[in-house]
Amino acid sequence: MNLPNLTAHWQLIIFIAFCVLSFIQLFYYLFFFSRLSFYKAKSSSTSQTHPVSVVICARDEARNISEHLPTVLEQDYPFTHEVLVVDDNSYDETKYILEDLKKTHKQLQVITLTQEAKVVPGKKFPLSIGIKSAKHEIVLLTDADCSPVSKKWIDSMQHVYDEKTEIVLGYGSFQKKSGMLNKLIRWETFHSALQYFSYALAGVPYMGVGRNLSYTKTIFFRNKGFASHNNIPGGDDDLFINNAATKHNTRINIDKDSFTVSKPASTWAQWRIQKRRHYTTSKYYKKSHKFLLGLYSLSHFFYYPLFIAACLWYNWQYALAIFGVRLLIQLFVYAKCLAKLNEKDLLPYFLFFDIWMFIYYLLFAPALLRKPTSTWK
């Protein structure tokens, strides 16, 4: 029996491959991402308030502390709470700025570390000290260079907790500025949030961002803190959530009062360093998470090259029809999700950004093979 000569039908093979990738992409948009586009927070019959400990780690962050910490200290949350700043071996004016702020804000608590943690690299040691020192069960995390967009940030994040919730994933946005770099940074941030919010809604939570993240001390101690990945400098946010989050204990918060905002990188070099640092930790995710994320990224990466090939060498009308179906569904999902995350000004550029992701994967995929850096600053 003679096998068919597949090389003689390579044009058909290209088209079939394009169809397969289109199906995979549509699966992600319809099964995962549409969950965020249609998401509505469950309304609670009773409004419950919880004591909250806000924990911020700072290392040579005098300028950011001076600019951003007052927005945390001046939150409209009249119930029991504290703002705990861990000063991790700062050599700048951080100590004196914190002392000055403490005079007028009684809820501010400061822990000063004067010795480096030799065994535990990165931010995990000061963050662990902060969480262990927190007075309250609910811990709310952000970074020294972040500001809540609303005075209701603490109230909004703690309001999501119920008797089953142990983790709340928030959105950490970046400031809107002119220029293409700013738009690309914000698009990548949105695209990441689209995935981790949607996966959490599907019962597969896999990460959160330290710019806006909350969990209980109970789950922190139950998972022995960062013990399972203490040897890895990064991952104090995403690797902890990857280990501790389940479909039962994790909720998301996309209430606009719950957002934080940070200054984006001002140069391409700064942004590349930041993103490479993040991707050096993603290779430590659970296998099921890596499979889902990898399949989506690979289908996205090869989608446009195969679309062009199918148009040129098979039938451009068929290829364009399939492309159009995916584009319309994608546009619908993006429009609703961008609006929910207050990024709707990016919608007119969505097709450009979607094509840009091909270059993005080329730039940052090698980071998966890199060794994580040993410092967090």
N, C-alpha and C positions, 0 to 999 in steps of 0.2 A: 504494500500500500504506500503510495507516494504522498508525502506531506506537502501541503500547498506551499508555494513559494511566497512567503510573506513579504519578502523584499520587493516583490512586484506590485504589492498593494500598499506601499509605504504611505501614500497620500491618505488612504482610508484609515490606516493605523494612527496617523496624526490626528485625524478628525475624531476618531473614537477616543483617543487620549484626551483631547480637548473636551469632549462630552463628559468623560469621567470626572475631570477636574471641575467642570461646571456643576455637576451633580454634588460633588463633595462641598464645594463652596455654598451651594444652595442649602445643603443640609445644615451647615453651620449657621447660616443666616436665619433659616426657618426654625430650627430646633433650639439653637442657643440664643443668638443675638436678638431675635424677636421678643424674647422674654423681657429684656430690658425695655424695649420700645413700648410694650403694653403694660409694663409694671406700674402698679399702684400700691402704695403702702397701705397695709391693713390699719383701719381706724380702730383705735382702742376706746372702749366704753368708759374707762377710767384713766385719768391722767396721773401717772405715778412719777415721783421724783426720787432720785437716788443720790447719795453722797458720791462725789467724784474726785479722783486724784488725777490732775493733769501732770504728765511727766515729760520733761524736755531735757535733752542732753546738749551740752554746749562745750565746744572746745575752740578757744580763740574766736569767739563769736561776739565781741564787744559791739560792733556796729549793728549786727542783726538783733542782738538782745535789746539794744537801745531803741531800735525801730519797731520790732515786731512783738516783743514780750508785753508791752502795755496793752495791745489788742486782746491778749489772752487774760491779762489781769483785770481788764475792765469789762468782762463779760457780764451780761444781764442774767445772772443765775444766783439769786439771793439765798439759795439753800446751801447746805453744807458742802464745801469743796475746798480744795487746796491746789496750788500750782507749785510743783516741785521741780526745781532746776538743778541738774547735776552738772557742776562745773568740773570738767575732766581735764585737769592739768593745764589750764589756760595760762598763757604767758602775756596776754594783752590786758586790757582794762576791764575784762569781764567781771572780775571780783568786785570792783568798785562800783560798777553800774548796778550790779545785783544788790549790793549793800544800800545804795541810794534808793532803789525801787522798793526795797523791803521796808523802808521807813514809812512809806505811804500806802502799802498794800499788805495788810496783815495775813492774807491768805498765801503769800509767797514764802516758800521754804527753800533753802539752799543747802545742797550737799557739795562740799568741796573735796575733790580727790587730789592728792598730792603725789601719788606714786603710780607709775605705769603698771598695767596688768600684763605681766610677761607671758603668761600661759594662754590668756584669752585675748586674741587680737581684735582690733576693730572697736565698734561701738557697744558690743554686747555686755561688757563688764560694767561700764557706767549705767547703762540702761537697766541691767539687772539690779544694781544697787538702788536705783530710783524706784523700781517697781517693788522691791522688797521693803523699802522705806515708806512707801505710800500708806497712808492711814486708812484708805477706803477700798472697798472691794472692786469697784469699777475704775479701771485705769484708762485714761484717754491720752493718746500719744500724738505728738506733732514734733516738728523740727524747729530749730532756733531761727531759721530763715523763712518761717511760714507765719501767716496771719489768718485768722478766721475771717470770712467775708461778712459775717454777721455777729452781732452781740448775743445771738441765740445759739451759737455753736455748741457750747456745752449742753445746753438744754435739749437741743435737737438730737445730739448723739446719744445722750443717756436715755432719751425717751423711747428709743427702739427696744431697749431691754425688756424682756419678760422672764418668766420662770425657766424657760428653756434656753434662752440666749446667753451665750458666753463670749461671742465675737461679733463686732459690728464693723463692717468695711465702709469707709468713707471715701469721698472723692477729694484728691489733692490736685487742684488746678494750678495753672501758671498764668501770670499776668499777661494781658493782651497788649501787645505793642506792635508797631509797624515793622515791616520787613518779612521776607519769606522764611528766615530761620525761626522766628517766633511762631509763625503758622505751622511749620513742620514740627516743632517741639510740642505745641499744643495738640496737633493732630495725633502724634505718636502717643501722647498722654491719654487722649480720648480713646484711641484704638486699644490701648492696654486696659483701660477701665471698662470699655465695652466687653472685653473678654472676661476679666475677673468678676465683674458684676453678673454677667450673663451665666457664667459657669456656676457661680454661687446660687443663682436662682434656679438652675437646673439640678441642684443638689451635688455639685462637684466643685466646692470652693477650693482654690489652690494658692491664692496669694492675696496680700493687701499691701498698702503703701504706708510707710511710717510717717508720712506727712499728715495723715488723717486716719487713725486706726484706734480701735478701742477693744479691750478684752478684760476679763476678770482676773483677779489675782489667783483665784482658785484654779483656773485652767492653766495659768502660767506655772504654778507650783506642781500641778498634776503632771505636766509634761516636763518637769524638772528644768524649767526655764529654757535656756538655749543649749542644754547639755549635749543634745544629739548632734549639734553642728557648731560647737564652740570653737573647733579648729578652723572654721571658715570665717574670715574677717567680716564679710557681708552677710545678708540674710536675716538680720534681726527682725525684719518685718515679714518678707515673703516666705522664708524657710520656716519660721515659727508657725505661720498660718498654714503652710503646706503640711506640717506635721499635726497641728492641733485641730484644724477646722473639719467639721463634718456637715452633712446636709441638715442635721438636727440642731446644731448649736450656733449656726452662723446666719446672720442677717445683713442686708445692705441698707445704706441710708443715702438716698439721692435727693433728700429735701435740700433746697438751695441754701437754707440757713446753716446747713451742716458742712458746707464746703470750706476748704482752706485754699489759700492762694500763695504762691511762691514766686520769687523772681526767677525767670528762665535764664539759661546760659546765654551769654552775650556774644559768644564766638562759636564757630563750628568745632574748634578743638576742644573747648570746654564741654560741649554737649557730647561729643564722641567719647570722652573720658568717662562722663557720667553713665552713659548707656552701656559702655563696655563693662563697667563695674557691676551694673545690674545683671548683665547676661552671664557673668562668671558664676553666679549663684543658681541660675535657673537649671543648670545641668544636674543639680542635686534634688530636684523635685521628684515626687513619686513617679513610677514608671507610667501609670495610667495617665497622669497629667502631662508628662512629656510626650506621650503618644498623641493625645488630643491636640496639644499645642503644636507639635511637630507636623502632624497631618495637615492642619490648617495652614501653617506657614509654607509648607512645601507646595500645597495646591495653589496658594496665592502666588508664590514665587514663579511657578511654571505657567500660570494661567495666561498671561499676556503674550509670552513667546509662542505658546501653542495656538493662541487665538490668531496671531499674525500668520503663523505657518498654515493653519487651516484655511484662512482666507486666500492665501497665495497659491496653495498647492492642492486644495480640495474643492470646496464650493463656498465662496464668500457669502452667498445669501443664507445658506444653512448656518454657517458660523456666526453671522451677524444676528440671526434670529435668536440663537441660543444666548449669545452675548447680551442681547437686548432684554431677554427675560431676567437674566441675572442682574443686569444693571437696574431695572425697574424695582426689583425686590430690594436690592441693595440701597437704592435711593430712598425708598420708603422707610427702611429700618434706620438708616443713618439720620434722616430728617427728624424722626421722633426721638432718637437717642441723643443727638446733638442738642436738641431743644431741652431735654431733661437735664443735661449736664451743663447748660448755659454756654454752649459752644456753637450755636447755630450760625454764627458768622462764617464758620468754616465750610458750610454746606456747598456754596458755589464752587469750591475748589475740590470737592470730594473725588471726582474722577482723576484729577491730576495727582492727588495724594495717593489714591489707590494704585496708580501706575508707579508712583515714587517708591512704594513699598518694595518693589523689585530691587531698587538700588539700596534701600534700607537693609534688606536681608543680606545683600552682598557685603555691606559695610560692617555689620555687627554679628553675623553668623560666626566668624572666626573667634569672637570673644568667648564662645562656648568652650573653646579648647584652651583658653588662657588660664593661668593660675591667678586666683584672687589676690588683690593687693592686701598688704598687711596692716594698713591704716584706714581709719574712717574719715580722716581729714587730710 
